[in-house]
Amino acid sequence: MDAGMMNLLISLVSGAVGGNVGGAVGGLATLGQAGNIGSSAVIGALLPLVVGMLKKKA
């Protein structure tokens, strides 16, 4: 497995775990377990891409 794929996998898993924890702490402001995991996994995958693009412009 190459480094790029490993980084993507780590971002997806850490985003999913963070979303699940955030949803549990948030109480009423939650998307449900599946919604928290799914949305956070997507954000976890996209955030490094956005940060990388911002670093290139700076």
C-alpha positions in Angstrom: 0.0 0.0 0.0 1.5 3.3 -1.0 1.8 6.3 1.3 -1.0 8.3 -0.2 -3.5 5.5 0.2 -2.4 5.0 3.8 -2.8 8.7 4.6 -6.3 8.6 3.1 -7.3 5.6 5.1 -6.0 7.1 8.3 -7.9 10.3 7.6 -11.1 8.4 7.0 -10.8 6.3 10.2 -9.8 9.2 12.4 -12.6 11.4 11.0 -15.1 8.6 11.6 -14.0 8.1 15.2 -13.9 11.9 15.8 -17.4 12.3 14.4 -18.7 9.5 16.6 -17.2 11.0 19.7 -18.4 14.5 18.7 -21.9 13.2 18.2 -21.9 11.5 21.6 -20.7 14.7 23.3 -23.0 17.0 21.3 -26.2 15.4 22.7 -29.1 16.9 20.8 -27.0 18.4 17.9 -26.3 15.0 16.3 -26.9 13.4 12.9 -27.3 9.9 14.4 -24.4 7.5 14.6 -24.3 6.8 10.8 -24.6 10.4 9.9 -21.8 11.5 12.3 -19.5 8.8 11.1 -20.2 9.4 7.4 -20.0 13.2 7.4 -16.9 13.2 9.6 -15.1 10.6 7.4 -15.7 12.8 4.4 -14.4 15.9 6.2 -11.5 13.9 7.5 -10.6 12.9 3.9 -11.1 16.3 2.4 -9.4 18.5 5.1 -5.8 17.4 4.2 -6.5 18.2 0.6 -7.8 21.7 1.4 -4.9 22.4 3.8 -2.4 21.1 1.1 -3.9 23.5 -1.5 -3.8 26.4 1.0 -0.1 25.7 1.8 0.8 25.7 -1.9 -0.7 29.2 -2.4 1.0 30.7 0.7 
